[in-house]
Amino acid sequence: MRRSLLVSTIALTLAACALGAQQAGASADTSSLPAGFGTLRQDDIAVRVQFNALQVRALPLDETVIRTLSPDSYRALHELRESKRALVDSVLKRTGMPGASLWYVQFFNSEQGEARFSPLEVVINSAGRDFRALDVFALTPGFGEQRLVQREVQAGLYVFDPSVDVNQPLVITFETRRSDAWGALLKRVDRERSLIRSRAAPKP
């Protein structure tokens, strides 16, 4: 019986190691996506939510997503992400989080008159859990006023819990409106990732 138990324990350990190796390999494969070979536009990875006159446009700043963008777009969002590194690090230190899911969120008023918005009403549902931003940093001068005149754009950098997984379908909600468009956009991102690896591969 002891021998049987030992064999079962070894088998379970080997299975766990194999699964861990597969997950590590998948992670390494994604993290090794080279920069400079993408062709997508920012609109190709943006989730939009319409609430009355307001349009909310959210883009994930995960490296493996923005590397699918054309070089100029990738450079702009990468530099934005890096420019706020100290602020993000301060959030991680305060919250004890091991990392963060960063998003670039824009608010646009498409109608006449003034439209007000509440930045913290942006919620991301990932794997059945709702996440509100741990912190939000203004990227435009009037962001803190929380109001927009017609055709005005305000933007912020959103710091979410690292459990928000951009490699899985997500639902983004603003006020009472929601969008599950990320699932379809992710398929586009995955196709582009494959094309990037093909473009970057050494030619015979």
KARAJO-V208727 format. One record per run of one state. SS is the DSSP state (helix for helix, strand for strand, loop for the rest). FROM is the first residue (numbers start at 1). LEN is the number of residues. If there is no record, write none. Layout:
# KARAJO-V208727
ss->SS from->FROM len->LEN
ss->SS from->FROM len->LEN
This chain:
# KARAJO-V208727
ss->loop from->1 len->1
ss->helix from->2 len->30
ss->loop from->32 len->8
ss->strand from->40 len->1
ss->loop from->41 len->1
ss->helix from->42 len->4
ss->strand from->46 len->6
ss->loop from->52 len->2
ss->strand from->54 len->7
ss->loop from->61 len->2
ss->helix from->63 len->4
ss->loop from->67 len->2
ss->strand from->69 len->1
ss->loop from->70 len->1
ss->helix from->71 len->13
ss->loop from->84 len->1
ss->helix from->85 len->11
ss->loop from->96 len->4
ss->strand from->100 len->10
ss->loop from->110 len->5
ss->strand from->115 len->2
ss->loop from->117 len->2
ss->helix from->119 len->3
ss->strand from->122 len->5
ss->loop from->127 len->2
ss->strand from->129 len->4
ss->loop from->133 len->2
ss->strand from->135 len->4
ss->loop from->139 len->4
ss->helix from->143 len->3
ss->loop from->146 len->1
ss->strand from->147 len->2
ss->loop from->149 len->4
ss->strand from->153 len->9
ss->loop from->162 len->8
ss->strand from->170 len->5
ss->loop from->175 len->2
ss->strand from->177 len->3
ss->loop from->180 len->2
ss->helix from->182 len->19
ss->loop from->201 len->4
